[in-house]
Amino acid sequence: MFRSGAFLADRLGELRESQVQPNGVDLTLDAVFEQTSAGRIEREGKTVGDRRELDPDDDGVYHLDEGGYVVRYAERIVIPEDHVGFLYPRSSLLRNSCMLDTAVWDAGYEGRGEGLLEVHHPIELQQGARIAQLTLARAEHEDTYDGSYQGENL
């Protein structure tokens, strides 16, 4: 069963009222990065490629050309035990020829996560803009998350 936006908002702390939706909470844009070197994913590990943080203009707006970018969300996320988090792009991104690729957020994850923003037509995104919606579902599991991204960007 998916939890309400109010349930999730109670666990995330400081949010604008406009971020709380009936079925989740909107996450906002904190920073945008370009990857500058190759990463590597192996059977027993991974290496994330180097990145360069892009600078917004004086109004906090990123002017993004076509391509792939890593975005960091502004909110500190804590996925409660007995839950799993799913992150979806907001439809305004999709309607502007952009896609946000994300992954499952396991129970116990805590951090300021990241996603892959695919830009198929130039777009302007302002820091603090709502770009994704986090939802929670109850889940049975053996353990909680204790991977290398635990506590990321905190």
N, C-alpha and C positions, 0 to 999 in steps of 0.2 A: 504494500500500500504506500502510495506517495503521501508525503506530509504537506501541510499547508505552508504558504509563504510566511504566515505569522509564526508558526512553530520554528521555522528556520531563522527568522529574524530575531527571535528571542535568544538565540544562541550565538549570534554574530556580533552583537554590540551596536556601535554607532552606524546607523544607516539613515539615508534620507527617506522620508515617507514614500516618495515616488519609486523607490527601489523594491518595496514590498509588493509582490504580486499575489494573486490567489493561490498559485501553485508553486511558488518559488521566490527567490530573491535575485534582483538584477545586480550583477557585478560591474564595476566601472573600470575604465582604462586608467592605469597608473603610468605606464611607460611602454615605449616601442623600441625593439632591438632589431638589428640586421645581423644575421650570422655571417662571420668573416672567415671561418675555417671549417674544414670537414670534421664531422663527428664520426663516431664508430659505435656500432652496436654488435656485440658478440654474444655467443651462447652463455658466457659466464660474466658479462659485465657490459659497461657502456662508457663512452666518453662523449660529453657534449661539446660541440665545436665552440670556438671563441665567438663573442658577440660584441657589437658596438651599439651603445645606446644612442638613439637618435634624439636630436634636440627639437622641441616644438618651437613655434614662433612665439612672439611676445604675448599672444593671447592664449597660449597653451594648446595651439592647434598643430597637429601633425599633418603634413601634406604628403600623402603616400601615393607613389606610382605603382603600376602593376608589379606584382611579385609576392614573395612570401616574407612575413615578418613574425617575430615572436612578440607577443603582448604579455604584459604583467598586469594582473588585477590589483586594484587598490585595497581590497578588503582582506582582512585576516580571516581565513577559513578554518573552522574546526568541524570535522565530520564526526558526529557522536557515535558512540558504540551502538551496535545493533542497527546501523544505517549505512547506506552507500550513497554517494553523491554523483549526480549526472549534470553535466554542464552543456547547455545548448546556446547557439548564437541567437541574438535577438533578431527578429524579422527585419528590422530596419537595416541591418548589415546585409542580409540576403537580398533585399530590394534594391541595394546599391551595389550589386555584383561583387559582394565579399562573402567569404565563408570563414567561420571560426572552427578549427578542428581541435577537439579536446579528448580527454580520456576519462576513465572511471576514477573517482576519488574514493579510496577505501576508508572504511571505518578507522578512526584514530588519526587520519591525516590532519596535520596542522601546518599552515603556511599561507603564503600569498602566491597562489599558483600562476601558471603561465599557459598560454595557448598559441596555436599557429594561426595567424591571420592571413588568409589568401585573398589578395586584392586583384580582381579581374578587370577593374576599371578604376582610374585614379579616384581617391576619396580624401576628404578632410575629416579627421577625428580629433575631438578636443579632449584633453585630459579631464577625467571625471565623467565622461560620457558613458551611458549604460550600453554595454556591448554584449553581455552574456546573461543567461538566467540559470542559476543553480537550483536544482531540485534535489530533494532527499527522499529515499524510499527505505522502508524497514528492510533489514537483511539479516539472515542468519549467517554466522561465520565462526571460524575457529579462533582466529587471532585478529589483532588490529595492525594497522600499517606501521612498519618500522623500517622503511626503505630509505634510500639515499636522498630523497626529496623531502623527508620529514624536516619541518622547520625552515623550509626554503624561503628566502627573501624576507625573513623577519629581522 
